[in-house]
């Protein structure tokens, strides 16, 4: 899967389909959760907040969230995942975050020289040269 490095901010971004709608997510390995979005994004894509509530530590301070489940198009397959819906209108500079928990089992490459963001599935690599 290929994303892009925003040249203005140097942030790694991925365009995905979450709950059947396109979203742009920041790849944030400092976020240990799966995927997080803000209330505005959840409303836009029709993802209802769940009943389980919690509190996340963020760079901006504590953030309340509700936990939901959604489908995400991932390597041309639908994958079900937990989504934290933060009680803010934005999560970072885009629709949300892809966290480290969602990336377990995959290879993340951010090429700051070429501006590429790549997420690779080791099961689909034929050799280490494919890295």
GIDA-V248543 format. One record per residue. N is the residue number from 0. RES is the residue in one small letter. SS is DSSP state (h for helix, s for strand, l for the rest). PHI is phi in whole degrees, -180 to 180 (999 if undefined). OMEGA is omega in degrees with one decimal (* if undefined). Layout:
n: {N:N}
res: {RES:RES}
ss: {SS:SS}
phi: {PHI:PHI}
omega: {OMEGA:OMEGA}
This chain:
n: {0:1:2:3:4:5:6:7:8:9:10:11:12:13:14:15:16:17:18:19:20:21:22:23:24:25:26:27:28:29:30:31:32:33:34:35:36:37:38:39:40:41:42:43:44:45:46:47:48:49:50:51:52:53:54:55:56:57:58:59:60:61:62:63:64:65:66:67:68:69:70:71:72:73:74:75:76:77:78:79:80:81:82:83:84:85:86:87:88:89:90:91:92:93:94:95:96:97:98:99:100:101:102:103:104:105:106:107:108:109:110:111:112:113:114:115:116:117:118:119:120:121:122:123:124:125:126:127:128:129:130}
res: {x:x:x:x:x:x:x:x:x:x:x:x:x:x:x:x:x:x:x:x:x:x:x:x:x:x:x:x:x:x:x:x:x:x:x:x:x:x:x:x:x:x:x:x:x:x:x:x:x:x:x:x:x:x:x:x:x:x:x:x:x:x:x:x:x:x:x:x:x:x:x:x:x:x:x:x:x:x:x:x:x:x:x:x:x:x:x:x:x:x:x:x:x:x:x:x:x:x:x:x:x:x:x:x:x:x:x:x:x:x:x:x:x:x:x:x:x:x:x:x:x:x:x:x:x:x:x:x:x:x:x}
ss: {l:s:s:s:s:s:l:l:l:l:s:s:s:s:s:s:s:s:l:l:s:s:s:s:s:s:s:l:l:l:l:l:l:l:s:s:s:s:h:h:h:h:h:h:h:l:l:l:l:l:l:l:s:s:s:s:s:s:l:l:s:s:s:s:s:s:s:s:s:s:s:s:s:s:l:l:s:s:s:s:s:s:s:s:s:s:l:l:l:l:s:l:l:s:l:s:s:s:l:h:h:h:h:l:l:s:s:s:s:s:s:l:l:l:l:s:s:s:s:s:s:h:h:h:l:l:l:h:h:h:l}
phi: {999:-118:-118:-149:-98:-68:-69:-77:-117:62:-95:-79:-121:-129:-96:-129:-112:-117:55:83:-125:-72:-139:-113:-120:-83:-79:-126:-72:-79:-91:-84:-82:-83:-131:-132:-136:-91:-59:-62:-68:-62:-67:-63:-96:74:-98:-81:-62:-86:-92:-75:-118:-165:-134:-105:-87:-129:-61:-90:112:-64:-132:-74:-145:-116:-104:-133:-126:-146:-98:-131:-79:-136:53:63:-131:-81:-129:-86:-146:-78:-127:-90:-105:-77:-81:-133:-82:-140:-125:70:-86:-133:-69:176:-127:-103:-99:-60:-62:-71:-93:-59:94:-121:-111:-108:-126:-117:-101:-70:-74:-92:81:-101:-123:-124:-120:-118:-98:-57:-67:-98:-86:-86:-147:-67:-66:-72:-64}
omega: {-176.3:173.4:-178.8:174.2:177.7:-174.5:178.5:-175.3:-174.4:178.3:177.4:-175.8:175.3:172.5:-179.3:172.6:-178.4:-178.8:177.3:-177.1:178.6:176.0:173.0:-175.6:174.8:174.5:-173.0:-178.1:173.3:175.6:-173.3:-179.7:-178.6:177.5:176.2:176.2:177.0:179.2:-178.7:178.4:-179.3:177.5:-179.1:-177.4:176.3:178.2:-177.7:175.2:177.8:-178.8:179.4:-176.5:178.6:-179.7:177.9:170.2:177.6:177.9:179.7:-178.2:-178.2:178.4:175.8:177.4:164.9:-176.5:178.8:176.2:-179.3:173.4:175.3:175.6:-171.6:-176.1:177.0:176.0:173.9:178.6:177.6:-177.9:172.0:176.7:173.3:177.0:-178.4:-178.3:174.3:179.8:178.4:173.8:-175.8:-174.8:-176.6:-176.5:-177.3:-175.8:164.4:-178.0:-176.5:-178.1:179.9:-175.4:179.6:-179.9:-179.0:178.4:178.7:176.6:175.0:-178.8:-177.7:178.7:-176.7:-179.5:-178.6:170.2:-178.5:170.4:-175.6:175.8:-178.0:179.4:-178.9:-179.9:178.8:178.0:175.8:176.6:179.4:178.9:*}
